[in-house]
Amino acid sequence: ITMHKVLFLFLILPLFSLSQEKPVPEELKLFVRIGYEVLDWGSEDLNADQRKDYILILKKEGEDSAGVESDDWAIVRPLLLLIRQKDNTLKTVAENNDVVLCRHCGGAMGDPYEGLTVSPGKFQLDFYGGSSDRWAVSVLFTYDRLKNDWLLEKEKTTSFNALDPEKDEVIATLTRKETGDIRLREYKQEHNHDNSDWLVKQKTWFYNSPELNSKPRKAYLVKGDRVKSWMVYRNFIQCMFENKNGEYTSGYILKKDLQRLPVQKLKAGQ
């Protein structure tokens, strides 16, 4: 995200709000649950059978006026994947309550939901939030014909400081090659979570993005250092390192340069 992008986001917000008022097809209204209303929807052939399907996103009635002190402030926003059957009826084949961020999950920027983009065999969700430190997330799912399911294809996160977006911009692109197969119905924001301790086996560098062809940063660790992970992928771990001065460095490190340490079991009475 560049400064031009930031300004563009502010300019389109009023237009975006209007776009969410697009009429809801009658056949979709049957899938709106009691106490909910439509946040967004999109239509396309999502499983290559030449029939139009739907992505339907719901929100709780009244959530727009619920403050952070309300029990409903972080209420889930269900996403439904509706596939058209041979008899022309629609069927819910996948549902997820975690992929669409809640209304207050954007922090000072407000509702983080930016939109849904639907194209043949795939759909993407976009979010934007933060305060002085901003972030943007795009999550892409694609249809796998062999598995007959919709899998996470790519998750792109951009972070930057609003006062100097060009200088501090960090982009991390996570792909299916790193995450493994994550089905739409199983997707969670904390996917690949792993809270383990690791020992550095040889000098290794931090990366901003878990991509084998990306350029490492100047920051590195040496043999004998220890880190704690919070996400573990096929080739990388996302971790944090604390040096002897209490300073922290975080990012992605190649898993081949590390050794997972056994879990320390607590003794009786501890």
C-alpha positions in Angstrom: 0.0 0.0 0.0 1.4 3.4 -1.0 0.4 6.8 0.1 -1.7 7.1 -3.1 -3.4 3.9 -2.1 -4.2 5.2 1.4 -5.7 8.4 0.0 -7.7 6.3 -2.5 -9.1 4.2 0.3 -10.5 7.2 2.0 -11.9 8.6 -1.2 -13.8 5.4 -2.1 -15.2 4.7 1.4 -18.5 6.6 0.7 -18.8 4.8 -2.6 -18.0 1.5 -1.0 -20.8 1.9 1.5 -23.2 2.6 -1.3 -22.1 -0.5 -3.1 -23.1 -2.6 -0.1 -26.7 -1.5 -0.7 -27.0 -3.5 -3.9 -30.2 -5.5 -4.1 -30.1 -9.0 -2.7 -31.4 -11.7 -5.1 -34.6 -13.4 -3.8 -33.0 -16.8 -3.9 -30.3 -15.6 -1.4 -32.8 -14.3 1.1 -33.7 -17.9 2.0 -30.2 -18.3 3.4 -30.3 -15.2 5.7 -30.6 -16.5 9.3 -32.9 -15.1 11.9 -31.3 -12.1 13.5 -28.9 -11.5 10.6 -28.8 -9.5 7.5 -26.7 -9.4 4.3 -23.3 -7.7 4.5 -22.2 -8.6 1.0 -22.6 -11.2 -1.7 -21.1 -12.1 -5.1 -22.1 -14.4 -7.9 -19.9 -16.5 -10.3 -19.3 -20.0 -11.5 -17.2 -21.2 -8.5 -16.8 -24.9 -9.4 -16.5 -25.0 -13.2 -19.9 -26.5 -13.9 -21.2 -23.6 -16.0 -23.7 -22.6 -13.4 -23.7 -19.4 -11.3 -23.0 -19.9 -7.6 -22.9 -17.4 -4.7 -20.7 -16.2 -1.9 -23.0 -14.8 0.9 -21.7 -12.9 3.9 -24.0 -12.2 6.8 -23.8 -9.8 9.7 -25.7 -9.5 13.0 -28.7 -7.1 12.9 -27.8 -4.0 14.8 -24.0 -4.6 14.8 -23.4 -1.2 13.2 -24.6 0.5 16.3 -23.0 -1.9 18.9 -20.1 -0.3 20.7 -17.0 -2.1 22.0 -18.6 -2.4 25.4 -21.4 -4.5 23.9 -21.4 -8.3 24.1 -22.0 -8.3 20.4 -19.1 -6.1 19.4 -17.0 -9.0 18.1 -20.0 -11.1 16.8 -19.0 -13.4 13.9 -19.9 -12.7 10.3 -20.7 -16.0 8.7 -19.6 -16.7 5.1 -21.6 -19.2 3.1 -20.6 -20.8 -0.1 -23.7 -21.7 -2.1 -23.4 -24.0 -5.1 -26.1 -24.3 -7.6 -27.3 -27.9 -8.1 -28.5 -29.6 -11.3 -32.1 -28.8 -10.5 -31.2 -25.1 -10.2 -31.5 -25.0 -6.4 -28.8 -23.6 -4.2 -27.0 -25.7 -1.5 -24.6 -24.6 1.3 -21.5 -26.7 0.7 -19.1 -24.7 3.0 -19.4 -22.2 5.8 -16.9 -20.3 7.8 -17.4 -18.0 10.8 -13.7 -16.8 11.1 -12.6 -15.6 7.7 -14.6 -12.3 7.7 -13.2 -9.9 10.3 -15.7 -8.5 12.8 -16.9 -4.9 12.7 -14.6 -3.7 15.4 -11.5 -5.7 14.3 -10.2 -2.7 12.4 -9.3 -0.8 15.5 -9.3 3.0 15.1 -10.1 2.7 11.4 -13.4 1.1 12.1 -15.0 -1.7 10.2 -12.1 -3.4 8.4 -14.3 -5.1 5.7 -13.4 -3.7 2.3 -15.0 -6.0 -0.1 -15.5 -9.3 -1.9 -14.1 -10.0 -5.4 -15.6 -13.1 -7.1 -14.2 -14.6 -10.4 -14.5 -18.1 -12.0 -13.3 -20.7 -9.5 -12.1 -18.2 -6.9 -13.0 -15.4 -4.6 -11.0 -12.9 -2.5 -11.8 -11.0 0.7 -10.0 -7.7 1.5 -9.6 -6.0 4.9 -8.0 -2.8 6.1 -7.4 -1.4 9.6 -5.1 -0.1 12.3 -4.4 3.4 13.6 -1.0 5.1 13.1 0.3 1.6 12.3 -1.9 0.4 9.4 -2.4 -3.0 7.9 -4.2 -4.5 4.9 -5.0 -8.2 4.4 -6.2 -10.0 1.3 -7.3 -13.7 1.5 -7.8 -15.7 -1.7 -9.5 -19.1 -2.0 -9.5 -21.2 -5.2 -11.4 -24.3 -6.3 -9.4 -27.5 -6.5 -11.1 -29.8 -9.0 -9.3 -32.9 -7.8 -10.2 -32.3 -4.2 -13.6 -30.9 -5.1 -13.1 -28.2 -2.5 -12.1 -24.6 -2.0 -8.6 -24.1 -0.5 -6.7 -21.1 0.8 -4.4 -20.1 -2.2 -2.8 -16.9 -0.9 -2.9 -14.6 2.1 -1.2 -11.3 1.6 -0.5 -8.9 4.5 0.7 -5.3 4.1 1.7 -3.2 7.1 3.0 0.3 7.3 3.1 3.5 9.3 0.6 6.1 8.2 3.1 8.9 8.8 5.6 7.4 6.4 4.0 4.5 4.4 6.6 4.3 1.7 9.5 3.8 4.1 8.0 1.4 6.6 5.9 -0.8 4.3 6.3 -4.5 4.9 4.6 -7.0 2.6 4.3 -10.7 3.5 2.8 -13.2 1.0 1.8 -16.6 2.3 0.9 -19.2 -0.3 -0.6 -22.7 -0.3 2.9 -24.1 -0.8 3.8 -22.9 2.7 0.5 -23.4 4.6 -0.4 -26.8 3.1 -4.1 -27.5 2.2 -6.4 -25.4 4.3 -10.1 -25.9 3.3 -12.5 -23.0 3.4 -14.6 -24.6 6.1 -11.5 -25.2 8.3 -9.9 -21.8 7.8 -9.0 -19.9 11.0 -7.1 -16.6 11.3 -4.6 -18.4 13.5 -4.1 -21.2 11.0 -0.6 -23.0 11.3 -0.3 -21.8 14.9 2.5 -23.5 16.8 3.9 -22.1 20.1 7.2 -23.9 20.2 10.8 -23.2 21.2 13.6 -23.6 18.6 17.3 -23.7 18.7 19.3 -22.1 15.9 21.7 -24.7 14.3 23.6 -22.3 12.0 23.6 -18.6 11.1 20.2 -17.7 9.7 18.5 -14.5 8.5 15.1 -13.0 9.0 12.7 -12.5 6.1 9.8 -10.2 5.8 7.8 -12.7 3.7 7.8 -16.6 3.9 8.9 -17.0 0.3 12.0 -18.9 -0.7 12.8 -16.5 -3.6 12.5 -13.4 -1.4 15.4 -11.3 -0.2 16.5 -11.8 3.5 16.8 -8.8 5.8 20.1 -7.7 7.4 19.0 -9.1 10.8 20.2 -12.6 11.5 20.7 -15.1 14.3 23.7 -17.3 15.1 24.2 -20.9 16.3 22.9 -21.4 19.8 20.3 -18.6 19.7 16.8 -19.5 20.7 13.4 -18.3 19.3 9.8 -18.9 20.0 7.4 -19.5 17.1 3.8 -18.6 16.8 3.3 -19.9 13.2 5.0 -22.9 11.5 4.9 -23.5 7.8 6.6 -25.9 5.4 9.8 -24.0 4.9 9.6 -21.1 7.4 8.6 -20.4 11.0 7.2 -17.0 12.1 8.9 -16.2 15.3 10.3 -13.6 17.8 13.8 -13.3 19.2 14.8 -11.4 22.4 18.4 -10.4 22.8 20.3 -9.9 26.1 19.3 -6.2 26.1 15.6 -7.1 26.0 15.2 -6.0 22.4 12.9 -7.9 20.1 13.2 -8.9 16.5 10.4 -10.7 14.7 9.9 -12.1 11.2 10.3 -15.4 9.2 13.2 -17.8 9.5 14.1 -20.8 7.4 13.0 -24.0 9.3 16.0 -26.0 8.0 18.3 -23.8 10.1 16.4 -24.6 13.3 15.8 -27.5 15.7 12.5 -27.8 17.5 13.2 -28.1 21.2 11.2 -30.7 23.3 8.4 -29.3 25.4 9.4 -28.7 29.0 7.1 -30.6 31.3 6.2 -29.0 34.6 7.2 -30.9 37.7 4.5 -31.7 40.3 3.7 -28.7 42.4 4.8 -26.1 39.8 
